Amino acid sequence: MNQKGVIMPNQGKLSRRQFLATTAFGAAVTATGSISMPSVLRAQGASVKLGVLHPVTGALSYSGQQGRLGAILAIEEINAAGGVKGLGKIDAILGDAQSTPDGGVAEVEKMNSANVCCIVGGYASNICLATTQAAARYELPYVVDVGVADGIVTRGLKNTFRFGPGFGVISKTALANLAAINEQAGKPAKTVMIVHEDSLFGSGLAKLLNAQLPQQGFEILETIPHPTPTRDFNNVVLKIKAQNPDLVIPANYYNEYVLLARTMQQQQVKPKGIYSVLGGAASSYKFVKEFPDAARYIMDCNHWFDPRSEKALALKKKVESKDQFYTYEVYMNYSCVYLIADALERAASVDRAKVTDALASSTFSGHVMPYGPTKFVNGQNEGAAPVNTQVLDNDIKVILPAAFANAKAVFPRPA
């Protein structure tokens, strides 16, 4: 794919749907620079229509494009191997949520009209809440890639399945690991400041942290919200500098996370640690490569790939060969598509009810994440779990759990 958009083979005149999908993504690529993406999006002779929905324009466009990349890579691999057994090749129906819930809902309506058998993606919690609800009206199965708000899977929607862990699991794991790291270091950290974006993701996480950090023995000095996007963190960092917390916990998306960390570096604000929970850039090779000094020693509890998996490492190599970064959006969506393909094969049908039943009974284990076999309970994958990472030696290492670790935590941060 080049800056003019995605090449669509075997097509004469583009339909309005295809035109909207390709031009929306082309606009995002133009705004963010050329991106090396697979070019084949509509498989010749395809009979399985799969909705691929991400925010590829707007404030969340980078993460959305990465999610789309992962989904398309999986679709291309499946199609190259002959498609879904018994059903044929997958036709990716692309949608752009434009980084808003309303934009996502509009795309669900289009995908329903296009008669897709399932939707994958969504990324942001507020988008996923809206799009899964919209899909439920049509009994359209929906596999959420990332959205962590637990409300996504606690509303009793039979069509909704979340592949990754939610707020509750992640925050509990993150705080237990933080307490263990602090304990092992002799408890040097006692005070905390939280900086969070003010949508469902950041606000929900901040609420959990405020409830649970004191139980782990930490004093919260201040919780500072900010909108997305935010272009200036100088005042926020001045507050951090004035109160001098032992730990700063950011909860924001990629652009704001990077800007906050860089502003802290520029103002020479150096707490004992920056400990992220679902940090928007903390476990990002892009951040580490472009701003290594700002990223150094940052810890994160987040989605991650299984560093022991040959399949995960092969995918990493493939993504990097396209001059892209191996981010969690990529491998989570890649895994989700394979999960859906497995369900379709077992359902032996594109009938939505049969696909929903097949997803609900899934024991899929062919993913590249450090998860157990997929097991959906009320729509939540009970086999999913986060890991803790840290930026060490200009790389991202797993520090917890021990079963996946390839480094030990460095805490407190060296002067």
Beta strands, then each sheet from edge to edge (+ up, - down):
strand 1: 48-54
strand 2: 90-96
strand 3: 118-121
strand 4: 142-144
strand 5: 160-162
strand 6: 191-197
strand 7: 219-226
strand 8: 247-251
strand 9: 273-277
strand 10: 299-302
strand 11: 376-377
strand 12: 380-381
strand 13: 387-392
strand 14: 395-400
sheet 1: 2+ 1+ 3+ 4+ 5+
sheet 2: 7+ 6+ 8+ 9+ 10+ 13- 14+
sheet 3: 11+ 12-
end
